[in-house]
């Protein structure tokens, strides 16, 4: 679990909180759950601040809102970074006795004050915290004693609390991933995750998509995707009937040539609407096929004769009102045996036209065509 606290929320310094492990479970008798807390402190390049100390408080007790019953003397503290004289010459943590239901742990630099200017950070670590046995939510406190660089007096400024969710023993959910990071328009993906039995699992996507996937065994097929889509897996831990705890994971899938969502469009001048591309069903080598265009569009692709063989050809004849308007011919010759080159193909086709494609060549030649419509019409095979 990682959480950020920005200085706009009342402190002059920024904080990044992390627990190891990321998912926190309560202890269960002899099965104790140790926890490591990392609080990373950094400054801002545009607002330097001087710091005398940072204090961490852990809620002490056996209740749901408490974190631990560990004796303060059994906690280990350390710091990562802050070793140079300008950064404090080393930071030391000193767990104090329990005060008002809190274990108080001040971290103090050996050389103070420390000027945080956005060029370094210090990570304050508290280890061997044994989580208590009460499932619930605990809040870890962080307070700094700071002042703006060279201005005013030092003040104690509390940061937003770090919320720690203490889950049922054995609870976990992780590794939420999609079978493909990117798909063509209209395709779907398979989403998978690893999780414990007991919680309910739900997937949310897009603006209103939702499905209960508790009984899907950690795998779910999405609907067809027409736009880049974010997915959120929500695991709800409500094992003992108390307030549910929610753990969410996210992932996203990009869609090639997505549909456009237009709210308010004003057009001045000539505008072309590009539809979804469509791969063309091609005639076999040595044969021909008729097609009809449902809208204006363009056939694009390539022709490639096999290396060391005779040349191949494509003839595209466009008819309107049963009249031959034009024929475009493309050839590919790679008889020399060198790596074959592709011949680009581009054929403009008006709406309602019929197109006769003839593919001349031999086995091993390659023809690949895609229909790029300027509207919503398709390029359909017809019988003649």
Secondary structure by P-SEA (a helix, b strand, c coil): cbbbbcccccccbbbbbbccccbbbbbcccbbbbbbbbbbbbccccbbbbbcbbbbbbbbcccccccccccccccccccccccccccccbbbbbbcccccccbbbbbbbccccccccccbbbbbbbccccccccbbbbbbbbbbbccccccbbbbbbbccbbbbbbccccccccccccccccccccbbbbbbbbbbccbbbbbbcccbbbbbcccccccccccccccbbbbbbbbbbccccccbbbbbbbcbbbbcccbbbbcbbbbccbbbbbcbbbbbbcccccbbbbbbbccbbbbbbcccccccccccbbbbbbbccccccbbbbbbbbccccccbbbbbbbbbbcccbbbbbbbbccccbbbbbbbbcccccccccccc
